[in-house]
Amino acid sequence: MRILRIAVAAALAAGTVVGGLALSAAPASADVPASNPIQYVSQYFWSGGFPASGTVSCPSGDRVVSSGASAPGGQVTGIAPDINSFTSATATATASGYAQVTVGCEPAAALSEVTTQTIQLPYGSGFRRGVVVCPAGMHAFGGGGYMVRPFGIVSPGDSSYMASNTVTGDGRGWTYTAHAANAYDAPVITTQCAPLRGSYVSQTYAPEANYKGANVYGSCLPGYTALSGGVYLSKPDATEVQVGFIDYSIPASGASGTRWYVDGNDYQDRIGDWLIAVEQCIR
């Protein structure tokens, strides 16, 4: 789990979290048990080669526990649950045709000891990185990141080159990295937090270099369930690739249960980069 732990340390050392607006919420309702069935709901939205956004909601009475997206022939630039209700999620993307946003949902009444943490970083253009961290004793799940303009306006065309949107390697936070187009853009990063007793973070690697692209399925050990997942495009020093893109970071079913599928490309001609599928695994 070295790669994402280093990324968290680097982000904190750079002051990206403390420089933003930190928000937290009170508990929603004991822990998130793996016995809870996760219901997946997907929505397709038209892009047609232009930046677009799509939102999908959980059934009434349910809460988002994961969110993912795909943008065939393009790139996903942001994925996150609604920071006020956590009953829906929105993705921003540019796809050649339709893009997809998917949420994993569980009954809200079955979740307990859940809190949320959200930060907004200062406005500014260029390569932006941030990490939001759960309180001591809590672990992250069902988070996300995206770019906003002033007054919280989401603009699909204001971000590109998303290189991370995932739980951190130590399982205690959520990291998001992308390029902001304008000086009035700011990353918003959010996560849900619970004890998740006995959980661990799974990371599955695929080599990524020389513009070739890569894809990989991540999964949990037998007896564990993938509560939520994400993606991390890593340089050899374990920080995020600054010029690359992700077109899939989405749950996918397999013989052993739900897995997390990621696909991306690195625009930098360098050996030693990795595409990583990451899951928060519970039992």
C-alpha positions in Angstrom: 0.0 0.0 0.0 3.0 2.3 -0.2 2.0 4.3 -3.3 -1.1 5.9 -1.9 0.3 6.4 1.6 3.1 8.4 0.0 0.5 10.4 -2.1 -1.3 11.3 1.1 1.8 12.5 2.8 2.8 14.5 -0.2 -0.5 16.2 -0.4 -0.5 17.1 3.2 3.0 18.3 3.1 2.0 20.6 0.2 -0.7 22.1 2.3 -3.5 21.2 -0.1 -5.9 20.2 2.6 -5.3 22.7 5.3 -5.5 25.5 2.7 -9.1 24.6 1.9 -12.4 24.8 3.5 -13.0 21.8 5.7 -16.5 20.7 6.5 -17.9 17.8 8.4 -21.3 16.3 9.3 -22.8 14.6 12.2 -23.3 10.8 12.2 -26.1 9.6 9.9 -27.4 6.8 11.9 -22.9 0.6 14.2 -20.7 -0.1 11.3 -21.2 -0.9 7.6 -21.6 -4.7 7.5 -20.5 -6.7 4.5 -23.8 -8.6 4.8 -25.7 -5.6 3.4 -26.5 -6.2 -0.2 -25.2 -3.4 -2.6 -27.6 -2.4 -5.3 -26.0 -0.9 -8.4 -27.9 1.7 -10.5 -26.5 3.2 -13.7 -27.5 6.2 -15.9 -26.2 7.0 -19.3 -25.7 10.6 -20.5 -24.8 12.0 -23.9 -21.5 13.6 -24.5 -20.8 13.3 -28.2 -17.2 14.5 -27.9 -18.1 17.5 -25.7 -17.8 17.9 -21.9 -20.9 16.8 -20.1 -22.2 15.7 -16.7 -24.7 13.0 -15.6 -26.3 12.2 -12.3 -27.8 9.0 -11.0 -29.8 8.5 -7.7 -30.2 5.6 -5.4 -33.7 4.2 -4.7 -35.7 6.0 -2.1 -34.4 5.3 1.4 -30.9 4.3 0.2 -27.5 5.9 0.5 -24.6 6.0 -1.9 -21.7 3.7 -0.8 -19.7 3.9 -4.1 -19.7 5.7 -7.4 -18.0 5.2 -10.7 -18.1 6.3 -14.3 -16.9 5.5 -17.8 -16.3 7.6 -20.9 -15.5 5.4 -23.9 -13.3 7.3 -26.4 -12.7 10.1 -23.9 -11.9 10.8 -20.3 -13.6 11.0 -16.9 -12.8 14.2 -15.1 -14.8 13.9 -11.8 -16.9 11.5 -9.9 -18.5 12.2 -6.5 -21.6 11.7 -4.4 -23.9 14.6 -3.6 -22.1 16.2 -0.6 -25.4 17.2 1.1 -27.6 14.1 0.8 -25.3 11.2 -0.3 -28.3 9.8 -2.1 -27.0 10.4 -5.7 -23.7 10.9 -7.5 -22.6 13.0 -10.5 -19.8 12.3 -13.0 -18.2 14.8 -15.4 -16.7 13.4 -18.6 -16.0 13.8 -22.3 -16.9 10.7 -24.3 -17.2 9.9 -28.0 -20.8 9.0 -27.5 -22.6 8.2 -24.2 -20.9 8.2 -20.8 -22.0 6.3 -17.8 -22.3 7.0 -14.1 -23.0 4.2 -11.6 -23.8 4.2 -7.9 -23.7 1.4 -5.3 -26.5 1.8 -2.8 -27.4 0.4 0.6 -30.4 1.1 2.8 -29.6 4.2 4.9 -31.3 2.7 7.9 -28.8 -0.2 7.8 -25.7 2.1 8.0 -24.5 3.5 11.3 -21.6 5.3 12.8 -21.3 7.0 9.4 -20.0 10.6 9.2 -18.9 12.7 6.2 -15.9 14.9 5.6 -15.7 17.4 2.7 -13.0 20.0 1.7 -12.9 22.6 -1.0 -9.4 23.7 -1.9 -8.5 27.3 -2.9 -9.3 28.5 -6.4 -6.6 28.2 -9.0 -5.7 26.7 -12.4 -3.2 23.9 -13.2 -2.4 20.6 -11.6 -4.5 20.3 -8.4 -4.2 17.6 -5.7 -6.0 17.2 -2.4 -6.8 14.6 0.3 -9.7 14.6 2.8 -9.1 12.5 5.9 -11.5 10.8 8.2 -11.4 11.3 12.0 -9.2 9.0 14.1 -10.5 5.4 14.2 -12.6 5.8 11.0 -12.0 4.6 7.5 -13.1 6.1 4.2 -15.5 4.8 1.6 -17.9 6.2 -1.0 -16.1 9.4 -1.6 -15.1 11.4 -4.7 -13.8 14.6 -6.2 -14.7 17.2 -8.9 -14.1 20.8 -9.9 -16.4 23.7 -9.1 -16.7 27.4 -10.0 -17.7 30.0 -7.4 -21.1 29.3 -5.7 -20.5 25.5 -6.2 -21.3 25.5 -9.9 -20.1 22.3 -11.5 -18.7 22.9 -15.0 -17.8 19.7 -16.9 -15.4 21.5 -19.2 -13.3 23.0 -16.4 -11.3 19.9 -15.5 -9.1 17.3 -17.4 -6.4 14.7 -16.9 -7.9 13.2 -13.7 -5.2 10.9 -12.3 -6.7 9.8 -9.0 -10.1 9.5 -7.4 -9.9 6.9 -4.7 -9.6 5.8 -1.1 -6.0 6.3 0.1 -3.7 3.4 0.7 -4.1 3.5 4.5 -7.8 3.5 4.1 -8.4 6.7 6.1 -8.9 9.3 3.4 -9.9 10.1 -0.2 -7.6 11.6 -2.8 -8.5 13.5 -6.0 -6.2 14.9 -8.7 -7.0 16.7 -11.9 -6.1 19.8 -13.9 -8.2 22.9 -13.5 -8.7 25.0 -16.6 -9.3 28.4 -14.9 -8.2 30.5 -12.0 -11.7 30.4 -10.7 -11.9 26.6 -10.4 -11.5 24.7 -7.1 -11.4 21.0 -6.3 -14.0 19.6 -4.0 -13.2 16.3 -2.3 -15.5 14.3 -0.1 -15.7 11.0 1.7 -17.9 9.0 4.0 -16.3 7.6 7.2 -17.1 4.6 9.4 -15.1 2.3 11.6 -15.1 -0.5 8.9 -13.7 -2.9 11.4 -11.5 -5.6 9.8 -11.3 -3.8 6.5 -8.3 -3.4 4.3 -7.4 -1.6 1.0 -6.8 -3.8 -2.1 -4.5 -2.5 -4.8 -4.1 -4.2 -8.2 -1.4 -2.9 -10.6 -0.9 -2.7 -14.4 2.2 -1.2 -16.0 1.5 2.0 -17.8 4.0 3.8 -20.0 4.8 5.2 -23.4 1.3 6.1 -24.5 0.2 2.5 -24.7 -2.7 2.6 -22.2 -3.6 -0.1 -19.6 -6.5 -1.6 -17.9 -6.9 -3.8 -14.8 -9.6 -5.4 -12.6 -9.2 -5.0 -8.9 -10.9 -7.4 -6.4 -11.0 -8.3 -2.7 -9.8 -11.5 -1.0 -12.3 -14.3 -0.6 -14.6 -13.5 2.3 -14.4 -9.8 1.7 -16.7 -7.4 -0.2 -15.6 -4.4 -2.2 -17.6 -1.6 -0.6 -16.2 1.1 -2.9 -13.4 1.6 -5.4 -11.4 4.0 -7.4 -8.4 4.7 -9.5 -4.8 6.0 -9.2 -2.4 6.7 -12.0 1.1 6.6 -10.4 4.6 7.8 -11.3 7.6 5.8 -10.1 7.9 8.1 -7.1 4.4 7.2 -6.1 2.9 10.6 -6.8 0.2 11.1 -9.5 0.9 11.3 -13.2 0.4 14.9 -14.2 -0.4 14.3 -17.9 -2.7 11.3 -18.5 -6.3 10.3 -18.3 -8.8 7.8 -17.0 -11.7 6.6 -19.1 -13.1 3.9 -16.8 -13.3 3.7 -13.0 -16.4 1.6 -12.4 -17.7 -1.4 -10.6 -17.9 -4.6 -12.6 -19.3 -8.0 -11.8 -17.2 -11.2 -11.8 -17.3 -14.8 -10.8 -15.9 -13.8 -7.3 -18.4 -10.9 -6.9 -18.1 -7.2 -7.6 -14.7 -6.0 -8.8 -13.5 -2.5 -9.8 -12.4 -2.0 -13.4 -10.1 0.9 -14.4 -8.7 1.9 -17.8 -6.4 4.8 -18.6 -3.5 6.2 -20.5 -0.2 8.0 -19.6 0.9 10.7 -22.0 4.4 10.8 -20.5 7.1 8.7 -22.1 8.4 7.1 -19.0 9.0 3.6 -17.7 7.8 2.7 -14.2 4.3 4.3 -14.2 1.4 2.2 -12.9 -2.4 2.2 -13.3 -3.9 1.0 -10.0 -7.4 -0.3 -9.2 -8.2 0.4 -5.6 -10.9 -1.1 -3.4 -12.0 -0.6 0.2 -12.7 -4.2 1.3 -14.9 -5.1 4.2 -16.1 -8.3 5.9 
